[in-house]
Amino acid sequence: MIYLDNNATTAAAPEVVEAIQPFFTKEYFNPSSMYAAAQPARDALESARKQIAAALGASLPSELLFTSCATESCNAAIFGTIRANPNRRHIITTAVEHPAVLAVCKELEHQGFDISYIGVDRQGNINLGEFVRNLRKDTLLTAVMHANNETGAVFPIERLSRVVKETDPNIIFFCDATQSMTKLPLTMSGTFRNVDILAFSGHKFHAPKGIGGLFIRSGTRCRTFLIGGHQESGRRGGTENVPYIVGMAKAIELAAATHHNDVKRMELLRNKLENALLEQIPNVEINGRETLRMPNTLNVSVHYIEGEGILYQLSGLGICASSGSACTSGSLEPSHVLSAMGVPFTAKHGSIRFSLSRYTAETEIDTVIEEFPKIVARLRRLSPYWDQKNNKPRIASPAVNQ
Ligand code: PLP
């Protein structure tokens, strides 16, 4: 099996799996319990918090909350900000956010909030002028992702957050860093010093699924909404998932130790695949190629065939990737990200995303380079769009019952 869908999820690192074991069977106690046996679980929880907060450049460990995933973190950031600031009802986001943000914004629109969806250009760059023009007196929140999950395009968060704070320091800047965490440099005391809230998720960087993080800068008006227990200083009720929190801290430690080499390797392999596909297949384009991009992501549009057909054939060979379309209720919806970028119809339906990890081997990339052009050639032989493009209209089959 060749796994090239690491923006969807990653394998837990063996070191992570090892580190979390004792917290299932030996140190399984509730970290809030008062007896001495629970102390190691409590210590592990707080030392993971300190470690991740330090890696983020947070001023205080208490600025970091643990959640169950990035979807929860994004929901908590947006709904929490609204709860704490009832006087402002305008939110700025972008047209290419993950549904964890976009679906919340759509829901808020139904509730009477005014949402501005900022567009992107053909490469996935945010329209900076449009962003600035939309900042208003009643703007409560800007929700802008760091790196796009589909194309890998990176938004200039340092610049955007600085502009926001220079315009009105009361506007809260929230950033969904789910894809960039551990892959791109970011620090809450440096480049992200104007970012108030940051969301991330462990399973994107070799920690288990089911654990996320939410940085909320001290002083930020945000009332998180999972009410119940006193955990996480009363800001997110629910017994903490100590094993997975320990695992997330371990994954961040591992990433920090190998970051430079991992990024260089992934980028080298991604570029090898990209160049080979461009060289060997006519009428393909790389979405987001001309912009700053994540080192591990390759979004390729193959004109005149369906992405699902390509995926199916790749899957038959044991190659896992993903397409930009979501099959909803029988109709194939093209990716909202590629649509916002203005990718033409014949290309956005044939888009495939390959996403690498530190475990991707060069031989795996070589196999894809060998197989992918064959798949495309096979599917194009069956494609009426391809025939049309080559001025070879299909001969209509004779009608039955005539
Ligand atoms: N935000 C972005 C940019 C993502 O890519 C994803 C997942 O793909 C999420 C949020 C949601 O992450 P989770 O699966 O942890 O809820």
Residues whose N, C-alpha, C, O or C-beta is under 5 A from the ligand:
A	BS01	PLP	N7 A8 C69 A70 T71 H98 A100 A147 N149 D176 T178 Q179 S201
